[in-house]
Amino acid sequence: MFNNLKSLGITEEEFDDMAEMDPFLREMSEAEIEEPIGFLRDLGCSDEDLKNIVLSDPFCLSRIVSDLEKTVQKFMEIGLDDEDIIDLIDGYPGILELDAFEIDEYVNRKAAEGLTLNEICESILSDPSGI
């Protein structure tokens, strides 16, 4: 198992569970796993947040960091701040699997329904599964 995951407190058994969900994890290098962890840490996620995120959604570790950056940037563009985004990721880790265009489509749909950007942000924070 990888040292960077061990340092988050992830056990061998938990890693096996993660790899069962995303078999590609076993093929990744330590450096490849560190990239998304470093990105999320730079965003402001604590080690406890990171552990919860990767255990809930190990697929985030195999995403290209530039895609994660675009997703987070899109959330910032619509008005969410770092703290909102961290809460969103921590509470609903699958959100990291979204592409920026999916967020755009959601925003456009909600705007067509007459919601303001602030209302759209509140909608995302209260029910991220709706995106």
ROVO-827564 format. One record per residue (C-alpha): residue number from 1; x, y, z. Coordinates in Angstrom, 1 decimal, always signed. Each point is the difference from the previous one (the first is absolute). Layout:
// residues N
SITE   n   east  north     up
SITE NUM      X      Y      Z
...
// end
This chain:
// residues 131
SITE   n   east  north     up
SITE   1   +0.0   +0.0   +0.0
SITE   2   +1.1   +3.6   -0.6
SITE   3   +1.7   +2.1   +2.7
SITE   4   -2.1   +3.0   -0.8
SITE   5   -3.2   -1.9   +0.7
SITE   6   +1.5   -1.5   +3.2
SITE   7   +0.8   +3.5   +1.2
SITE   8   -3.7   +0.8   -0.3
SITE   9   -0.8   -2.9   +2.3
SITE  10   -1.3   -2.3   -2.7
SITE  11   +0.5   -3.7   +0.9
SITE  12   +1.0   -2.8   -2.3
SITE  13   -3.5   -1.4   +0.2
SITE  14   -1.5   +3.4   -0.9
SITE  15   +2.4   +0.3   -2.9
SITE  16   -1.1   -3.5   -1.2
SITE  17   -3.7   +1.2   +0.2
SITE  18   +1.0   +3.1   -2.0
SITE  19   +1.8   -2.0   -2.6
SITE  20   -3.0   -2.3   -0.3
SITE  21   -2.1   +3.0   -1.0
SITE  22   +2.8   +1.4   -2.2
SITE  23   +2.4   -2.7   -1.1
SITE  24   +2.2   +2.6   -1.8
SITE  25   +1.3   +1.1   +3.4
SITE  26   +2.2   -3.0   +0.2
SITE  27   +1.7   +1.0   -3.3
SITE  28   +0.7   +3.6   +1.1
SITE  29   +3.3   +1.2   +1.3
SITE  30   +0.4   +1.9   +3.3
SITE  31   +0.6   +3.2   -2.0
SITE  32   -3.2   -0.5   -1.9
SITE  33   -2.0   -0.4   +3.2
SITE  34   +1.7   +2.9   +1.6
SITE  35   -1.1   +2.4   -2.8
SITE  36   -3.7   +0.1   +0.8
SITE  37   +0.7   -0.2   +3.8
SITE  38   +2.3   +3.0   -0.4
SITE  39   -2.6   +1.9   -2.0
SITE  40   -2.6   -0.6   +2.7
SITE  41   +2.4   +0.9   +2.8
SITE  42   +0.9   +3.2   -1.8
SITE  43   -3.7   +0.8   -0.3
SITE  44   -0.2   -0.2   +3.8
SITE  45   -1.1   -3.6   +0.8
SITE  46   +1.3   -1.4   +3.2
SITE  47   +1.5   -3.5   +0.3
SITE  48   -3.3   -1.1   +1.6
SITE  49   -2.0   +1.5   -2.9
SITE  50   +2.4   -1.7   -2.5
SITE  51   -0.4   -3.3   +1.7
SITE  52   -3.8   +0.2   -0.1
SITE  53   +0.1   +1.2   -3.6
SITE  54   +2.2   -2.7   -1.4
SITE  55   -1.8   -2.8   +2.0
SITE  56   -3.3   +1.2   -1.3
SITE  57   +1.1   +0.6   -3.6
SITE  58   +3.3   -1.6   -0.9
SITE  59   -0.6   +0.9   -3.6
SITE  60   +1.0   +3.6   +0.8
SITE  61   +3.6   -1.4   +0.3
SITE  62   +0.0   -1.2   -3.5
SITE  63   -1.4   +3.2   -1.6
SITE  64   +2.4   +2.3   -1.8
SITE  65   +0.8   +2.9   +2.3
SITE  66   -0.7   +2.6   -2.8
SITE  67   -3.5   -1.4   -0.1
SITE  68   -0.4   +0.4   +3.8
SITE  69   +1.3   +3.5   -0.4
SITE  70   -2.5   +0.8   -2.7
SITE  71   -2.9   -1.3   +2.1
SITE  72   +1.1   +2.0   +3.1
SITE  73   +0.6   +3.1   -2.2
SITE  74   -3.5   -0.3   -1.4
SITE  75   -1.5   -0.1   +3.5
SITE  76   +2.0   +3.1   +0.9
SITE  77   -1.2   +1.7   -3.2
SITE  78   -3.7   -0.4   +1.0
SITE  79   +0.7   +1.4   +3.5
SITE  80   +1.0   -2.8   +2.3
SITE  81   +3.1   +0.8   +2.2
SITE  82   +2.7   -2.5   +1.1
SITE  83   -1.8   -0.8   +3.3
SITE  84   -3.3   -0.7   -1.9
SITE  85   +1.9   -2.2   -2.4
SITE  86   +1.8   -2.0   +2.7
SITE  87   -3.3   -0.5   +1.8
SITE  88   -1.6   -1.1   -3.3
SITE  89   +2.8   -2.5   -0.8
SITE  90   +0.2   -1.3   +3.6
SITE  91   -3.8   -0.5   +0.2
SITE  92   -0.4   -1.3   -3.6
SITE  93   +3.4   -1.3   -1.3
SITE  94   -1.6   -1.1   -3.3
SITE  95   -0.1   +3.6   -0.9
SITE  96   +3.6   -0.2   -1.1
SITE  97   -1.0   -2.4   -2.8
SITE  98   -2.0   +2.9   -1.7
SITE  99   +1.5   +1.7   -3.0
SITE 100   -0.2   +3.8   -0.3
SITE 101   -2.5   -0.3   -2.8
SITE 102   -2.4   -2.0   +2.2
SITE 103   +0.0   +2.9   +2.5
SITE 104   -0.6   +2.5   -2.8
SITE 105   -3.0   -2.1   -1.3
SITE 106   -1.4   -0.1   +3.6
SITE 107   +0.4   +3.8   +0.4
SITE 108   -1.6   +0.7   -3.4
SITE 109   -2.9   -2.3   +0.8
SITE 110   -0.6   +1.7   +3.4
SITE 111   +0.4   +3.5   -1.5
SITE 112   -2.6   -0.9   -2.7
SITE 113   -2.3   -0.9   +2.9
SITE 114   +0.5   +3.6   +1.3
SITE 115   +2.5   -0.7   +2.8
SITE 116   +2.7   +2.6   +0.8
SITE 117   +3.6   -1.0   +0.3
SITE 118   -0.2   +0.3   +3.8
SITE 119   -3.1   -2.3   +0.0
SITE 120   +1.8   -2.5   -2.3
SITE 121   +3.0   -0.1   +2.4
SITE 122   -2.4   -0.6   +2.9
SITE 123   -1.6   -2.8   -2.0
SITE 124   +3.4   -1.6   -0.7
SITE 125   +1.0   +0.2   +3.7
SITE 126   -3.3   -1.4   +1.3
SITE 127   -0.4   -2.8   -2.6
SITE 128   +3.2   -0.7   -2.0
SITE 129   -1.5   -3.2   -1.3
SITE 130   -2.3   +2.1   -2.2
SITE 131   +2.9   +1.0   -2.3
// end
